[in-house]
Amino acid sequence: MPSSGQRRKHKRLCWSRAIPKISTRSGKASAFRTRYEPFLGSIKNMSHFTESVLEEAVLEYLGSLNWDILFGPEIAPGEPGAERSDYRDVLLTGRLRA
């Protein structure tokens, strides 16, 4: 068994450490990082971290990369803008062929 001195040589991964900067061509990632860093830093306290926090962060980031963000019920199966016939259709073949 290693001594306590040997165990301390290994760095622990911790969310309180600095979050690496995401680099993009547009440079908008730093604004994303600044805005959501408090949420990312609180992951160790899961009561403040919810799926909606992650979803909003990802949608904002993808929007900053000029991706189109669509509202789920408008593109659900059976709607005029649907791209799948059923939720079990994982691949959107129309987009893959385009």
Number of C-alpha atoms within 10 A of each C-alpha: 5 7 7 8 8 9 10 10 8 8 7 8 7 11 12 12 9 9 12 7 11 11 10 10 7 9 11 14 17 14 12 17 18 10 12 15 13 11 18 18 16 14 15 13 10 9 8 11 15 11 8 9 13 14 11 12 17 13 15 15 17 13 12 16 14 9 11 9 10 9 7 9 11 12 14 16 16 13 12 9 11 14 17 18 12 11 9 7 11 8 11 11 11 9 8 7 6 5
